[in-house]
């Protein structure tokens, strides 16, 4: 199927690959940039443009408590067993998945990483078959608290895709429109629009207590009344992730706060697979890079006071 696809000889932008290039631009059966770690094991140091065949499973239904706890969609079903068959050879694939707890068999905890199948597919001329079985039980949502009635919990979708790796710094350039090949550019909120949003945010955060005792106010000095009537909001120009001065202040489009975080720090903090990936550094809600906005108000403050931030 790989060879027959009309896209197998094109790169991510649709341009034809050079003669002799492997289908889909993937280094089938090998690591992209191999090196030895401190334990002497072979590792892959991925670079921007490297393509790998990735396998993952996506829960079709997730209870609300799980969506608050985990940002990533990938999760292997409980007790997953994977077998790869290509031609006459068959092999069991090793995956990093949750473990059943000995003290409570109903609990499964631990990391769940996607599988890089590229190294196992030696030749694209021979079709391969991937089999998956697990101990996951598909049941009605009535057994789950806060789940939508009528849904089947425990059901998963198997996703097999050729993915292209983009390093955090290269992704930063693409998101900022400084490099070719990016399909997403972060929109910027102008200083004027940001000020308008700040006024609306300020009004939502302000509570006015009506005091009919005007005599008390008249008895106070003008300076005391001035301090009492003044209202302010405090924001930090330090990134909430790195605690250093921001360079490119961003926040989620749907975040309910004005405080920003630094874009480059956000991308670097999410380059490794963790259950808390792609969380806002301020409110910890899930934030996709497509939902980020560049704040003109914070950028103006940084341009004016950035040298004084420490």
C-alpha positions in Angstrom: 0.0 0.0 0.0 2.9 2.3 0.7 4.4 1.9 -2.7 1.0 2.2 -4.5 0.1 5.5 -2.8 0.4 8.6 -5.1 1.9 10.4 -2.1 4.7 8.0 -1.5 7.1 9.9 -3.6 6.3 13.4 -2.3 7.4 15.4 0.8 5.1 17.1 3.3 4.6 20.1 1.0 3.7 18.0 -2.0 7.0 18.3 -3.8 8.5 15.2 -5.5 11.2 13.5 -3.6 14.7 13.2 -5.2 15.4 10.0 -7.2 16.3 7.0 -5.0 14.6 8.4 -2.0 12.7 5.8 0.1 8.9 5.8 0.0 7.4 8.6 2.0 10.9 9.8 2.9 11.1 7.3 5.7 14.3 5.4 6.7 12.6 2.0 6.8 14.3 -0.6 9.0 16.8 1.8 10.6 17.1 4.7 13.1 17.2 8.2 11.6 20.3 9.4 13.6 21.5 6.6 15.8 23.7 7.1 18.9 24.6 5.2 22.1 23.2 6.4 25.4 25.1 6.1 28.7 24.0 2.5 29.0 25.2 1.5 25.6 21.7 1.2 24.1 20.9 2.4 20.6 18.9 5.6 20.6 17.6 7.9 17.9 18.4 11.6 17.9 15.5 12.9 15.7 16.0 16.1 13.6 13.5 18.3 11.9 12.2 16.6 8.8 12.7 13.0 10.0 9.8 10.7 9.3 8.7 7.7 11.3 5.9 5.2 11.2 4.0 5.7 14.5 1.3 3.5 16.1 -1.0 4.7 18.8 -4.4 4.0 20.2 -7.0 6.7 21.0 -9.8 6.3 23.6 -13.1 7.0 21.8 -14.7 7.9 25.0 -13.1 9.5 28.1 -14.7 10.3 31.4 -14.5 14.0 32.5 -12.0 13.2 35.3 -9.6 11.7 32.8 -9.7 14.7 30.4 -8.8 17.0 33.3 -5.9 14.7 34.3 -4.4 13.8 31.0 -3.7 16.1 28.0 -2.6 13.5 25.5 -5.1 11.4 23.6 -2.9 8.3 23.2 -3.3 5.5 25.7 -2.8 1.8 25.3 -5.7 -0.3 26.3 -5.1 -2.3 29.5 -2.8 -5.2 29.0 -2.1 -4.5 25.4 -0.3 -7.3 23.3 1.0 -6.4 19.9 2.2 -8.8 17.2 3.7 -7.9 13.8 3.6 -10.2 10.8 5.5 -9.4 7.7 5.9 -12.3 5.2 6.8 -15.5 6.9 8.2 -13.9 10.1 6.2 -12.9 13.2 7.3 -11.1 16.3 5.9 -9.7 19.5 6.4 -6.0 19.9 7.6 -4.4 23.1 5.7 -1.3 24.1 5.8 1.0 27.1 2.4 0.8 28.7 0.5 1.0 32.0 1.1 -1.7 34.6 -1.6 -3.5 36.6 -1.0 -2.8 40.3 -0.4 -5.8 42.5 -2.3 -4.3 45.5 -5.3 -3.3 43.4 -5.9 -5.3 40.2 -8.5 -2.8 39.0 -5.8 0.0 38.9 -3.5 0.4 35.9 -0.8 3.1 36.3 2.4 4.2 34.5 3.5 5.8 31.2 2.0 4.9 27.9 4.2 5.8 24.9 3.3 5.6 21.2 5.2 2.9 19.2 7.7 3.7 16.6 7.2 0.9 14.1 9.8 2.1 11.5 12.6 0.0 12.8 10.6 -3.2 12.5 9.4 -2.7 8.9 12.5 -3.9 6.9 11.0 -3.7 3.4 8.1 -1.8 2.0 7.7 -4.4 -0.8 6.2 -6.9 1.6 2.8 -6.1 3.2 2.7 -6.3 7.0 -0.1 -7.1 9.4 -0.4 -5.7 12.9 -2.5 -7.5 15.5 -3.6 -6.1 18.8 -5.3 -7.7 21.8 -5.9 -6.5 25.3 -7.7 -7.0 28.6 -9.8 -3.9 28.2 -13.5 -4.4 28.7 -16.0 -2.4 26.6 -19.0 -1.6 28.8 -21.8 0.9 29.0 -21.2 4.3 30.5 -23.8 3.6 33.2 -20.9 2.1 35.3 -18.9 5.4 35.1 -19.5 8.6 37.2 -20.2 11.7 35.1 -19.9 9.8 31.8 -22.4 10.5 29.0 -25.2 8.0 29.0 -25.3 5.6 26.0 -21.5 5.7 25.3 -19.3 2.7 25.3 -16.3 3.1 27.6 -13.2 1.1 26.9 -13.4 1.4 23.1 -10.3 2.6 21.2 -9.3 3.6 17.7 -6.0 2.2 16.3 -4.1 5.0 14.5 -1.1 4.2 12.2 0.5 7.2 10.5 3.7 8.5 9.1 4.7 11.4 11.2 7.3 14.2 10.6 9.3 15.4 13.5 9.7 19.1 14.1 12.2 20.4 16.7 10.9 23.0 19.2 13.0 25.8 17.9 12.0 25.0 14.3 8.4 24.8 15.3 8.8 28.2 17.0 10.0 29.7 13.7 7.1 28.2 11.8 4.5 29.4 14.3 6.0 32.9 14.2 6.0 32.9 10.4 9.8 33.1 10.2 10.3 29.8 8.2 8.7 28.1 5.2 6.8 24.9 5.6 4.5 25.9 8.5 0.8 25.4 8.1 0.0 27.3 11.3 1.0 30.9 12.2 0.0 32.2 15.6 -2.3 35.2 15.3 -1.3 38.4 17.1 -3.7 40.4 19.2 -2.9 44.1 18.6 -2.2 46.4 21.5 -5.5 48.2 21.0 -7.5 45.0 21.0 -5.5 43.7 24.0 -6.3 46.8 26.0 -10.0 46.4 25.2 -9.8 42.8 26.4 -8.0 43.9 29.5 -10.8 46.4 30.4 -13.4 43.7 30.0 -11.3 41.3 32.0 -10.9 44.0 34.7 -14.6 44.6 34.9 -15.2 40.9 35.3 -12.7 40.7 38.1 -13.9 43.7 40.0 -16.6 43.5 42.8 -18.2 46.7 43.9 -19.6 46.9 47.5 -22.2 49.6 47.8 -21.8 51.5 51.0 -24.6 54.0 51.8 -22.6 55.6 54.6 -21.4 58.7 52.7 -20.4 60.5 56.0 -17.5 58.0 56.5 -16.2 58.8 53.0 -16.5 62.6 53.6 -14.6 62.2 56.9 -11.7 60.7 55.1 -9.0 62.8 53.5 -8.7 63.2 49.8 -5.6 61.1 49.7 -7.3 58.2 51.5 -10.3 58.3 49.1 -7.9 58.4 46.1 -6.2 55.2 47.3 -9.5 53.5 48.1 -11.0 54.3 44.7 -7.9 53.2 42.7 -8.0 49.7 41.4 -5.3 47.6 39.7 -4.4 44.2 38.4 -0.9 42.8 38.7 0.7 40.7 36.0 4.1 39.1 35.8 6.5 39.5 32.9 8.2 36.3 34.0 7.3 33.1 32.1 5.2 30.8 34.4 7.1 27.8 33.1 10.8 28.9 33.3 10.5 31.8 35.7 12.6 33.9 33.4 11.7 37.0 31.4 9.4 36.2 28.5 10.4 36.9 24.9 7.3 35.9 23.0 4.2 36.2 25.3 1.4 33.8 24.4 -1.7 32.3 26.0 -4.5 30.0 24.9 -7.3 31.5 22.8 -9.9 30.0 25.2 -8.0 30.7 28.5 -9.9 32.9 30.9 -6.9 34.8 32.1 -4.7 37.6 30.7 -1.4 36.3 32.1 0.9 35.0 29.4 3.8 32.5 29.1 6.7 32.3 26.8 6.2 30.5 23.5 9.7 29.0 23.2 9.6 27.7 26.8 6.2 26.2 26.2 7.3 24.3 23.2 10.5 23.0 24.8 8.6 21.9 27.9 6.3 19.8 25.8 8.9 18.0 23.6 8.9 14.9 25.8 6.0 12.5 26.2 4.2 13.0 29.5 0.7 12.8 30.8 0.7 16.6 31.4 1.7 17.7 27.9 0.3 20.7 26.2 -1.1 22.3 29.4 -1.2 26.0 29.9 1.5 27.2 32.2 -1.0 29.5 34.0 -4.4 27.7 34.3 -3.2 24.1 33.3 -6.0 23.7 30.8 -5.2 21.9 27.5 -3.8 24.2 24.9 -3.2 23.2 21.3 -0.5 25.2 19.4 -3.3 26.1 16.9 -5.1 27.8 19.8 -2.3 30.0 20.9 -2.4 33.8 20.5 0.5 36.4 20.6 -0.5 39.1 23.1 0.4 42.7 21.9 -0.2 44.2 25.4 2.4 41.9 27.0 4.8 42.4 24.1 4.5 46.2 24.5 5.3 45.9 28.2 8.3 43.6 27.5 9.6 46.0 24.8 9.4 48.8 27.3 10.4 47.1 30.6 12.0 43.8 29.4 15.6 44.9 30.4 14.4 45.5 34.0 12.8 42.1 34.4 14.8 39.5 36.4 
